[in-house]
Amino acid sequence: MKSIFLIWGTDRFNFKMNTLIYGLLFLGSFNISHAQEKEASINTTLEYNIENCVNQFKMDSVTKTKVGYQYWFVNKDFLDGRTLKMSVVAPHKATHAPHKHAEDEFFYVLEGVAEFYLEGETVISGANTSFYCPPWYEHGIRNIGDTELKYLVIKKYILE
C-alpha cells in the first residue's frame, strides 16, 4: 500500500479524490459500443508506456481561450474518445453559454467558486465539488468568484 501513496500522495483525501477522478475517466470503458470496440481493436498503433501515460501540466502547452485557458491531460485521440481536461476561467466569466450535446460530462472543481447550471436550475459551490451533466441536458458552468476558477472536465466523445 505504501507504493500506491507514493504515486497518489500521502494524504488519504487526495488519494480518494484522485481515485475518484481516474475512476470516472475510465468509467465509460465498460460501455463501449460495438462500433467503438471495432475501432479500438483496429487502432493498435499506439503502444502505451510510462512516457505517454504520464502527463504533467506545462503552462507553455495550454490552449488560450477568451476567458482563460485549458490544458488537455488526455485528448480524444489517445484513448477511444475519453478525455481529461483542465479549464481555468477568469473571475466573473464563463467559457460559453449553457448548451447541450450527445455526450455526458463530469466537472470537478479544483479551485474557485462555480455556478453550475442544469436544465434551468443553478447551484453555487467551491472546491472539491463534482457536477454531472447527462446527455442532452442543457448545462453550463461559470466563475462567479473573484479569483480564477479551475476545474477538470471528464468526457467521452462519440467517435464516428
Phi and psi in degrees as GROMACS dihedral restraints (atoms count N, CA, C in turn):
[ dihedral_restraints ]
;  ai    aj    ak    al  type     phi  dphi    fc
    3     4     5     6     1   -60.5    20    10
    4     5     6     7     1   -39.2    20    10
    6     7     8     9     1   -66.0    20    10
    7     8     9    10     1   -31.7    20    10
    9    10    11    12     1   -64.2    20    10
   10    11    12    13     1   -42.5    20    10
   12    13    14    15     1   -67.2    20    10
   13    14    15    16     1   -26.0    20    10
   15    16    17    18     1   -65.3    20    10
   16    17    18    19     1   -35.1    20    10
   18    19    20    21     1   -77.5    20    10
   19    20    21    22     1   -46.6    20    10
   21    22    23    24     1   -91.9    20    10
   22    23    24    25     1   -12.3    20    10
   24    25    26    27     1   106.5    20    10
   25    26    27    28     1   157.9    20    10
   27    28    29    30     1   -84.9    20    10
   28    29    30    31     1   -17.0    20    10
   30    31    32    33     1   -79.3    20    10
   31    32    33    34     1   124.7    20    10
   33    34    35    36     1   -62.9    20    10
   34    35    36    37     1   -34.5    20    10
   36    37    38    39     1   -62.7    20    10
   37    38    39    40     1   -47.6    20    10
   39    40    41    42     1   -62.2    20    10
   40    41    42    43     1   -38.2    20    10
   42    43    44    45     1   -59.6    20    10
   43    44    45    46     1   -46.7    20    10
   45    46    47    48     1   -65.5    20    10
   46    47    48    49     1   -42.2    20    10
   48    49    50    51     1   -64.8    20    10
   49    50    51    52     1   -44.0    20    10
   51    52    53    54     1   -63.9    20    10
   52    53    54    55     1   -40.1    20    10
   54    55    56    57     1   -62.4    20    10
   55    56    57    58     1   -42.7    20    10
   57    58    59    60     1   -61.5    20    10
   58    59    60    61     1   -47.8    20    10
   60    61    62    63     1   -61.6    20    10
   61    62    63    64     1   -49.8    20    10
   63    64    65    66     1   -68.8    20    10
   64    65    66    67     1   -32.0    20    10
   66    67    68    69     1   -64.6    20    10
   67    68    69    70     1   -42.9    20    10
   69    70    71    72     1   -64.6    20    10
   70    71    72    73     1   -39.7    20    10
   72    73    74    75     1   -59.0    20    10
   73    74    75    76     1   -40.3    20    10
   75    76    77    78     1   -98.7    20    10
   76    77    78    79     1     4.8    20    10
   78    79    80    81     1   -55.9    20    10
   79    80    81    82     1   -40.6    20    10
   81    82    83    84     1   -67.7    20    10
   82    83    84    85     1   -10.4    20    10
   84    85    86    87     1   -65.6    20    10
   85    86    87    88     1   -19.4    20    10
   87    88    89    90     1   -88.5    20    10
   88    89    90    91     1    -8.3    20    10
   90    91    92    93     1  -121.0    20    10
   91    92    93    94     1    39.5    20    10
   93    94    95    96     1   -74.1    20    10
   94    95    96    97     1   132.1    20    10
   96    97    98    99     1   -70.2    20    10
   97    98    99   100     1   166.8    20    10
   99   100   101   102     1   -59.1    20    10
  100   101   102   103     1   -43.2    20    10
  102   103   104   105     1   -62.5    20    10
  103   104   105   106     1   -40.5    20    10
  105   106   107   108     1   -70.7    20    10
  106   107   108   109     1   -35.0    20    10
  108   109   110   111     1   -61.7    20    10
  109   110   111   112     1   -43.1    20    10
  111   112   113   114     1   -62.6    20    10
  112   113   114   115     1   -45.7    20    10
  114   115   116   117     1   -63.1    20    10
  115   116   117   118     1   -41.2    20    10
  117   118   119   120     1   -63.5    20    10
  118   119   120   121     1   -37.5    20    10
  120   121   122   123     1   -72.2    20    10
  121   122   123   124     1   -28.3    20    10
  123   124   125   126     1   -75.6    20    10
  124   125   126   127     1   -39.6    20    10
  126   127   128   129     1   -80.8    20    10
  127   128   129   130     1    82.4    20    10
  129   130   131   132     1  -111.5    20    10
  130   131   132   133     1    15.5    20    10
  132   133   134   135     1   -76.7    20    10
  133   134   135   136     1   -25.1    20    10
  135   136   137   138     1   -88.4    20    10
  136   137   138   139     1   122.5    20    10
  138   139   140   141     1  -102.8    20    10
  139   140   141   142     1   121.9    20    10
  141   142   143   144     1   -78.8    20    10
  142   143   144   145     1   136.1    20    10
  144   145   146   147     1  -150.3    20    10
  145   146   147   148     1   176.2    20    10
  147   148   149   150     1   -61.7    20    10
  148   149   150   151     1   -31.4    20    10
  150   151   152   153     1   -69.4    20    10
  151   152   153   154     1   -40.7    20    10
  153   154   155   156     1   -96.6    20    10
  154   155   156   157     1    -3.4    20    10
  156   157   158   159     1   -99.4    20    10
  157   158   159   160     1    -6.7    20    10
  159   160   161   162     1  -116.0    20    10
  160   161   162   163     1   126.7    20    10
  162   163   164   165     1  -131.1    20    10
  163   164   165   166     1   108.5    20    10
  165   166   167   168     1   -96.2    20    10
  166   167   168   169     1   135.1    20    10
  168   169   170   171     1   -53.4    20    10
  169   170   171   172     1   133.4    20    10
  171   172   173   174     1  -132.7    20    10
  172   173   174   175     1   118.4    20    10
  174   175   176   177     1   -59.1    20    10
  175   176   177   178     1   -31.4    20    10
  177   178   179   180     1   -76.1    20    10
  178   179   180   181     1    -1.6    20    10
  180   181   182   183     1  -111.6    20    10
  181   182   183   184     1    11.2    20    10
  183   184   185   186     1   -76.4    20    10
  184   185   186   187     1   158.2    20    10
  186   187   188   189     1  -105.0    20    10
  187   188   189   190     1   119.4    20    10
  189   190   191   192     1   -69.6    20    10
  190   191   192   193     1   143.3    20    10
  192   193   194   195     1  -121.8    20    10
  193   194   195   196     1   175.7    20    10
  195   196   197   198     1   -66.1    20    10
  196   197   198   199     1   -23.0    20    10
  198   199   200   201     1  -120.8    20    10
  199   200   201   202     1     8.0    20    10
  201   202   203   204     1   162.7    20    10
  202   203   204   205     1  -126.0    20    10
  204   205   206   207     1  -158.0    20    10
  205   206   207   208     1   168.3    20    10
  207   208   209   210     1  -136.9    20    10
  208   209   210   211     1   154.8    20    10
  210   211   212   213     1  -136.5    20    10
  211   212   213   214     1   124.2    20    10
  213   214   215   216     1   -89.9    20    10
  214   215   216   217     1   110.4    20    10
  216   217   218   219     1   -76.3    20    10
  217   218   219   220     1   -39.8    20    10
  219   220   221   222     1  -137.6    20    10
  220   221   222   223     1   118.8    20    10
  222   223   224   225     1   -96.8    20    10
  223   224   225   226     1   170.4    20    10
  225   226   227   228     1   -67.5    20    10
  226   227   228   229     1   -16.3    20    10
  228   229   230   231     1   -82.6    20    10
  229   230   231   232     1   -16.0    20    10
  231   232   233   234     1   -76.0    20    10
  232   233   234   235     1   -42.5    20    10
  234   235   236   237     1  -146.8    20    10
  235   236   237   238     1    86.7    20    10
  237   238   239   240     1    37.9    20    10
  238   239   240   241     1    40.4    20    10
  240   241   242   243     1    92.0    20    10
  241   242   243   244     1   -12.0    20    10
  243   244   245   246     1   -74.9    20    10
  244   245   246   247     1   138.7    20    10
  246   247   248   249     1  -135.7    20    10
  247   248   249   250     1   157.8    20    10
  249   250   251   252     1  -140.7    20    10
  250   251   252   253     1   118.1    20    10
  252   253   254   255     1  -131.2    20    10
  253   254   255   256     1   144.1    20    10
  255   256   257   258     1  -105.9    20    10
  256   257   258   259     1   130.0    20    10
  258   259   260   261     1  -112.3    20    10
  259   260   261   262     1   139.4    20    10
  261   262   263   264     1  -124.3    20    10
  262   263   264   265     1   125.0    20    10
  264   265   266   267     1  -123.3    20    10
  265   266   267   268     1   134.1    20    10
  267   268   269   270     1   -64.1    20    10
  268   269   270   271     1   158.1    20    10
  270   271   272   273     1   -54.4    20    10
  271   272   273   274     1   137.0    20    10
  273   274   275   276     1    62.0    20    10
  274   275   276   277     1    32.1    20    10
  276   277   278   279     1  -128.6    20    10
  277   278   279   280     1   166.0    20    10
  279   280   281   282     1  -136.4    20    10
  280   281   282   283     1   147.2    20    10
  282   283   284   285     1   -68.3    20    10
  283   284   285   286     1   -34.3    20    10
  285   286   287   288     1  -164.6    20    10
  286   287   288   289     1   168.9    20    10
  288   289   290   291     1   -70.6    20    10
  289   290   291   292     1   160.6    20    10
  291   292   293   294     1   -52.5    20    10
  292   293   294   295     1   144.7    20    10
  294   295   296   297     1  -152.8    20    10
  295   296   297   298     1   175.4    20    10
  297   298   299   300     1  -131.2    20    10
  298   299   300   301     1   152.9    20    10
  300   301   302   303     1  -159.7    20    10
  301   302   303   304     1   168.7    20    10
  303   304   305   306     1   -70.3    20    10
  304   305   306   307     1   -26.1    20    10
  306   307   308   309     1   -88.8    20    10
  307   308   309   310     1   148.1    20    10
  309   310   311   312     1   -82.8    20    10
  310   311   312   313     1   169.0    20    10
  312   313   314   315     1  -153.8    20    10
  313   314   315   316     1   143.1    20    10
  315   316   317   318     1  -114.9    20    10
  316   317   318   319     1   141.7    20    10
  318   319   320   321     1  -119.5    20    10
  319   320   321   322     1   143.8    20    10
  321   322   323   324     1  -136.6    20    10
  322   323   324   325     1   116.9    20    10
  324   325   326   327     1   -80.1    20    10
  325   326   327   328     1   124.5    20    10
  327   328   329   330     1   -92.3    20    10
  328   329   330   331     1   -44.4    20    10
  330   331   332   333     1  -148.3    20    10
  331   332   333   334     1   150.9    20    10
  333   334   335   336     1    97.9    20    10
  334   335   336   337     1  -172.1    20    10
  336   337   338   339     1  -123.0    20    10
  337   338   339   340     1   122.9    20    10
  339   340   341   342     1  -114.2    20    10
  340   341   342   343     1   147.3    20    10
  342   343   344   345     1  -107.9    20    10
  343   344   345   346     1   119.6    20    10
  345   346   347   348     1   -95.7    20    10
  346   347   348   349     1   137.6    20    10
  348   349   350   351     1  -120.9    20    10
  349   350   351   352     1   130.7    20    10
  351   352   353   354     1  -144.8    20    10
  352   353   354   355     1   112.4    20    10
  354   355   356   357     1    49.3    20    10
  355   356   357   358     1    49.2    20    10
  357   358   359   360     1    89.2    20    10
  358   359   360   361     1    -6.1    20    10
  360   361   362   363     1  -113.2    20    10
  361   362   363   364     1   152.6    20    10
  363   364   365   366     1  -131.4    20    10
  364   365   366   367     1   155.9    20    10
  366   367   368   369     1  -145.3    20    10
  367   368   369   370     1   146.0    20    10
  369   370   371   372     1  -109.4    20    10
  370   371   372   373     1   134.9    20    10
  372   373   374   375     1  -155.9    20    10
  373   374   375   376     1   167.4    20    10
  375   376   377   378     1  -117.8    20    10
  376   377   378   379     1  -152.6    20    10
  378   379   380   381     1   -55.5    20    10
  379   380   381   382     1   151.3    20    10
  381   382   383   384     1    64.1    20    10
  382   383   384   385     1    36.9    20    10
  384   385   386   387     1  -121.8    20    10
  385   386   387   388     1   136.6    20    10
  387   388   389   390     1  -108.7    20    10
  388   389   390   391     1   159.1    20    10
  390   391   392   393     1  -143.3    20    10
  391   392   393   394     1   122.2    20    10
  393   394   395   396     1  -106.4    20    10
  394   395   396   397     1   134.0    20    10
  396   397   398   399     1  -118.1    20    10
  397   398   399   400     1   110.3    20    10
  399   400   401   402     1   -67.9    20    10
  400   401   402   403     1   161.1    20    10
  402   403   404   405     1   -57.8    20    10
  403   404   405   406     1   141.2    20    10
  405   406   407   408     1    64.3    20    10
  406   407   408   409     1    14.8    20    10
  408   409   410   411     1   -93.4    20    10
  409   410   411   412     1   134.5    20    10
  411   412   413   414     1   -70.1    20    10
  412   413   414   415     1   129.7    20    10
  414   415   416   417     1  -149.2    20    10
  415   416   417   418     1   162.2    20    10
  417   418   419   420     1  -167.9    20    10
  418   419   420   421     1   165.4    20    10
  420   421   422   423     1  -142.2    20    10
  421   422   423   424     1   137.4    20    10
  423   424   425   426     1  -143.9    20    10
  424   425   426   427     1   156.8    20    10
  426   427   428   429     1   -87.9    20    10
  427   428   429   430     1   116.9    20    10
  429   430   431   432     1  -107.8    20    10
  430   431   432   433     1     6.3    20    10
  432   433   434   435     1   -94.3    20    10
  433   434   435   436     1  -179.8    20    10
  435   436   437   438     1   -97.5    20    10
  436   437   438   439     1     3.2    20    10
  438   439   440   441     1  -125.4    20    10
  439   440   441   442     1   172.3    20    10
  441   442   443   444     1   -59.7    20    10
  442   443   444   445     1   146.1    20    10
  444   445   446   447     1  -103.3    20    10
  445   446   447   448     1   125.6    20    10
  447   448   449   450     1  -120.8    20    10
  448   449   450   451     1   124.8    20    10
  450   451   452   453     1  -146.2    20    10
  451   452   453   454     1   155.4    20    10
  453   454   455   456     1   -95.9    20    10
  454   455   456   457     1   145.7    20    10
  456   457   458   459     1  -120.2    20    10
  457   458   459   460     1   123.6    20    10
  459   460   461   462     1  -116.6    20    10
  460   461   462   463     1   120.9    20    10
  462   463   464   465     1  -150.4    20    10
  463   464   465   466     1   148.5    20    10
  465   466   467   468     1  -116.6    20    10
  466   467   468   469     1   109.7    20    10
  468   469   470   471     1   -71.4    20    10
  469   470   471   472     1   144.9    20    10
  471   472   473   474     1   -80.4    20    10
  472   473   474   475     1   119.7    20    10
  474   475   476   477     1   -90.2    20    10
  475   476   477   478     1   133.0    20    10
